[in-house]
Amino acid sequence: MSSTTHSAPAPHGTAGEPGRRDFLTLLALAGAGVAVGAIVWPFIDSMEPAADTLAAGEPIDVDVSKLAPGQQIVVVWRGKPIFIVHRTPQGLATLQDPKTIRVLSDPNSKVLQQPPYADNWHRSVDPTYAVMVGICTHLGCVPTFYPNISATDPAPNWPGGYLCPCHGSKYDLAGRVYSGVPAPYNLPVPPYHMASPTSVRIGENPPGQVFDLNSVVQI
């Protein structure tokens, strides 16, 4: 399905149904076991928030001080997998490369899939760290992280990013969707800010900003 013929977005409430939350969490957990070596699953005591915090959907703090350039960690917030990526200078350069921009469906983030403070070329607060909801906007699968630039793998002239294993939708390292794939929209960006240079607070906007994930077009 091309980006110009996609169907209407799903209702906002669909993504919050308990059954789907559980399913997505299981998918994220399963994906961590089969993903490429650069993916790191951060469920260790120093990074995992308390169970009551998760249940309440309160903001969570994620320490990214040990996240190496080119690596990703995945945490769960409000039942959704959240990708946090430490982008390399080379990876950031691809985001502004005309060759990459030409193959994207919404390179300038015109569709509301991110808060105003992430409405920029890197779709983030700090260009170094990408923070995105890891749910493909096609049918809700969890895309696989392929961070390394490659001439052949997982696709010809791969600039780094995400490939959905279900139906082949592709996203760049800012979560911007490619043209001509089933997914209609960029990956959503949740409310968040940098609590410190090495700590990401997911679920809380920067001071003076207002944004709720329910306002995006589609999760």
C-alpha positions, 0 to 999 in steps of 0.5 A, a space after each residue: 500500500 502506498 503512502 497516498 492510498 492508506 486507509 483512515 487511521 485507527 481510533 486513538 483508544 485502540 492502542 490502549 486496550 489491555 489485550 493489545 498492550 499485553 500482546 505488544 509487550 510479549 512481542 517486544 520481549 520476544 523480539 529482544 531475543 532474536 534481534 541483532 546484536 546491537 539491541 540491548 534489553 535493559 531489564 536490570 535492577 538499576 533501570 527497571 522502574 517499580 511495578 506500581 509505577 508501570 501500572 500507573 503509567 507514571 513517568 519513568 527515568 531511563 539511564 542511558 549513560 552506558 548506552 554505546 553509540 549505535 545501540 538501542 534499549 527497549 523499555 515498556 511504558 504504559 504497555 508500549 515498547 519504547 525504543 531509545 537509540 544512541 545515534 552515531 554521527 554517521 547515523 545522524 548524517 543519513 537523516 539529512 542526506 538527500 538520498 534518504 529524504 527522497 525515499 521517505 513518505 513524510 520526511 518533514 513530519 507533517 503528520 502529527 506523530 510527534 510532540 512540537 518539540 520533536 518536530 525537527 529533522 531528527 524527531 527528538 529533543 537531543 539529536 544524539 538520542 532517538 525516543 520512539 514508540 516501537 509499534 509499526 503503524 501498519 498492523 502494530 508489529 514491533 520493527 527490528 532495529 538494523 542500525 548499521 549502514 549496509 550496501 545489501 543487508 537487510 535491503 539494498 543501500 540500507 542507511 540504518 533504521 528499522 524493518 518490520 518483519 511482518 510486512 516489510 515496512 521500513 523506517 529510518 533512524 528517526 522513525 520516519 517511514 519509507 514511501 511505498 511500504 504498508 505502514 502509513 505514518 512515522 513511528 510516534 514519539 512519546 512525551 519525554 525530556 532529558 532529565 539530565 544529559 544521560 537520563 531520559 524521562 519518558 511520560 513527562 514533557 519538557 517544562 512549559 510544553 504540553 503533549 499527550 500521546 493520545 493526540 497522535 494520528 495513529 499508534 
